[in-house]
Amino acid sequence: VRAADHVAMRIRMPGEVARLELKLEGPETVTQSVELFGHGSDRDDDGWRTFTVPLAEFDEIDLTQVTILGLWNPSDRAGTFVSCEVVVDDIRFE
């Protein structure tokens, strides 16, 4: 068994969302976020996008101590928060 190099997931959200953060959190609220949209595919016919983020981008947090994985701050191109439903499927470490 080898260690994972990436965290991947499928996400469906409204088209006006242009930014979304993936946040990992460890003990005592030690956190780090990465912008997802630089790591995504185009939408498929059903509106899903696949995001694959290298775990190496989380270089400020001890990955062996992560207890929470969250999605934060959906916003539009201008940076304005978009109140919306974000559906996540098939979260995996590869």
C-alpha positions in Angstrom: 0.0 0.0 0.0 1.4 3.4 -1.0 0.6 6.8 0.4 -1.8 9.0 -1.5 -0.5 11.8 -3.7 -3.9 13.6 -4.4 -7.3 14.2 -3.0 -10.0 14.0 -5.7 -13.8 14.5 -5.7 -16.7 15.2 -8.0 -18.6 18.4 -7.4 -21.8 19.9 -8.8 -22.6 23.6 -8.1 -24.2 26.5 -9.9 -22.4 27.9 -12.9 -21.9 31.3 -11.3 -19.5 29.8 -8.7 -16.0 30.6 -10.0 -14.0 30.0 -6.8 -14.2 27.4 -4.1 -11.7 26.5 -1.4 -10.8 23.0 -0.2 -9.7 23.3 3.5 -8.0 20.6 5.5 -8.0 21.0 9.3 -5.9 19.3 12.0 -5.9 19.5 15.8 -6.2 22.8 17.5 -7.7 24.3 14.3 -4.5 24.2 12.3 -5.8 24.7 8.7 -4.8 25.3 5.2 -6.9 26.0 2.1 -6.3 25.5 -1.6 -8.3 27.1 -4.4 -10.1 24.2 -6.3 -10.8 25.8 -9.6 -7.1 25.5 -10.8 -7.5 21.7 -10.4 -10.8 21.0 -12.1 -12.1 19.4 -15.2 -14.8 20.9 -17.5 -18.4 20.1 -16.6 -19.7 16.8 -17.8 -23.2 16.5 -19.4 -24.8 16.2 -16.0 -23.1 19.3 -14.6 -20.4 17.6 -12.5 -16.7 18.6 -12.4 -13.9 16.4 -11.2 -11.2 18.1 -9.0 -7.9 16.5 -8.3 -5.6 18.4 -5.9 -2.0 17.4 -5.2 -1.5 16.8 -1.4 1.9 18.5 -1.8 0.0 21.8 -2.0 -0.9 21.4 1.6 2.6 22.1 2.8 1.7 24.1 5.9 -0.2 21.3 7.7 0.8 17.9 9.0 -1.3 15.6 6.7 -1.1 12.7 9.2 -3.1 14.9 11.6 -6.0 16.0 9.4 -9.4 15.5 11.0 -11.6 17.7 8.8 -12.0 18.2 5.0 -14.3 21.0 4.1 -15.4 23.2 1.2 -15.4 26.9 1.8 -16.4 30.3 0.4 -18.1 29.7 -2.9 -17.8 32.9 -4.8 -18.2 34.4 -8.2 -15.5 35.9 -10.5 -15.8 39.3 -8.6 -15.2 37.5 -5.3 -18.7 37.9 -4.0 -20.0 35.1 -1.9 -22.6 32.9 -3.7 -25.2 31.3 -1.4 -25.8 27.9 -3.0 -26.0 24.2 -2.7 -22.7 22.3 -3.4 -23.1 18.6 -4.0 -20.0 16.4 -3.5 -19.6 12.8 -4.6 -16.8 10.2 -4.9 -14.2 11.8 -2.5 -11.1 9.7 -2.6 -7.3 9.8 -1.9 -5.3 8.6 -4.9 
